[in-house]
Amino acid sequence: MTISVRSYLSRSAFAPVAAVFLLALCAVLLVSAPPAAAHDELTGSTPGSGSVLDAAPESVELTFSSVPAAIGSEVRVLDEEGTDWAQGPVRILDNTATQQLRTGAPAGSYTVQWRVVSSDAHPIEGTFGFTVAGGGTGTGTPAPSTAAPLPPAASQSPVLNQSDDAGSPWPVIVPAAVVILAVAVLIALIVRRRLRED
């Protein structure tokens, strides 16, 4: 009689114990799953977006949320005629990208088009504008730009990340697959035990 009762309790307690174990496993996987990697963002610029300057700046500085890669970085500073006043390569120091400008930039509106490689190796790009009220003090003449045109950005905001890639989906897929597998194993064990009892 005692053996029969123990056997019955063991069979009846199997499903609740297995369910508790499965829920605990799911909780651990969800808590320990790392978040999907986020791309860097432009957090500020000098000149700032929409600013009005008395004279053309010597350089344009872009500050990012993390350190971008130097390879593949490009900054263009276009006047109203579409002339690029950027001079030389983009310099990366910590999380700031600096683009020197030619002297003699005229008064008017300028559009900054930038593209860098995020610290997660994905390209990000954006655009913003500023205005120069007075002409530059230098006498330099801008050279025609030979760089391929950057695609237009969808916003004038200085905080812009246009990459469609939201990061790797594996940190979400792997825990979900483990949970599904655990559920399948649990169902198989319950069905097998019931068949034995019948």
Residue pairs with C-beta under 8 A, 6 or more apart in sequence:
11 193
11 197
14 189
14 190
14 193
15 190
18 186
18 189
18 190
19 186
22 182
22 183
22 186
25 178
25 179
25 182
26 179
26 182
29 175
29 178
29 179
30 175
33 171
33 172
33 174
33 175
34 171
35 171
36 166
36 167
36 168
36 169
36 171
36 172
37 120
37 167
37 168
38 120
38 167
39 118
39 120
39 122
39 124
39 161
39 163
39 165
39 167
40 64
40 65
40 66
40 68
40 116
40 118
40 119
40 120
40 124
40 161
41 64
41 65
41 124
41 159
41 160
41 161
42 62
42 63
42 64
42 65
42 114
42 124
42 126
42 158
42 159
42 160
42 161
43 63
43 64
43 65
43 159
44 62
44 63
44 158
45 60
45 61
45 62
45 63
45 112
45 128
45 158
46 57
46 60
46 61
47 53
47 57
47 60
47 130
48 130
48 158
49 128
49 129
49 130
49 156
49 157
49 158
50 128
50 129
50 130
50 156
51 130
51 131
52 130
52 131
52 132
52 133
53 130
53 131
53 132
53 133
54 132
54 133
54 134
55 132
55 133
55 134
55 135
55 136
55 137
56 85
56 101
56 103
56 104
56 105
56 106
56 132
56 135
56 136
57 101
58 100
58 101
59 98
59 99
59 100
59 101
60 75
60 77
60 86
60 98
60 99
60 101
60 112
61 96
61 97
61 98
61 99
62 75
62 96
62 97
62 98
62 99
62 114
62 116
63 95
63 96
64 95
64 96
64 97
64 116
65 95
66 95
66 118
66 119
67 92
67 94
67 95
67 119
68 92
68 95
68 97
68 116
68 117
68 118
68 119
69 92
69 116
69 117
69 118
69 119
69 121
70 90
70 92
71 117
72 115
72 116
72 117
72 123
73 89
73 90
73 92
73 97
73 115
73 116
73 117
74 90
74 114
74 115
74 116
74 147
74 150
75 86
75 90
75 97
75 99
75 112
75 113
75 114
75 115
76 84
76 86
76 112
76 113
76 114
76 145
76 147
76 150
77 84
77 85
77 86
77 99
77 101
77 110
77 111
77 112
78 84
78 85
78 110
78 111
78 112
78 113
79 85
79 105
79 106
79 108
79 109
79 110
80 108
80 109
83 142
83 144
83 145
84 142
84 144
84 145
84 147
85 101
85 102
85 105
85 110
85 142
86 99
86 100
86 101
86 102
86 145
87 100
87 101
87 102
88 99
88 100
90 97
90 98
90 99
90 116
91 97
91 98
91 99
91 100
92 98
97 114
97 116
102 138
102 140
102 141
102 142
102 143
103 136
103 137
103 138
103 139
103 140
104 135
104 136
104 138
104 139
104 140
104 141
104 142
105 132
105 135
105 136
105 142
106 132
106 135
106 136
107 132
107 133
107 134
107 135
108 131
108 132
109 129
109 130
109 131
110 129
110 130
110 131
110 132
111 127
111 128
111 129
112 127
112 128
112 129
112 130
113 125
113 126
113 127
113 150
113 153
114 125
114 126
114 127
114 150
115 123
115 124
115 125
115 150
116 123
116 124
116 125
117 123
117 124
118 124
118 163
120 167
122 163
122 165
123 163
124 160
124 161
124 162
124 163
125 150
125 151
125 153
125 160
125 162
126 153
126 155
126 157
126 158
126 160
126 161
126 162
127 150
127 152
127 153
127 155
127 156
127 160
128 156
128 157
128 158
128 160
129 156
153 160
153 162
154 162
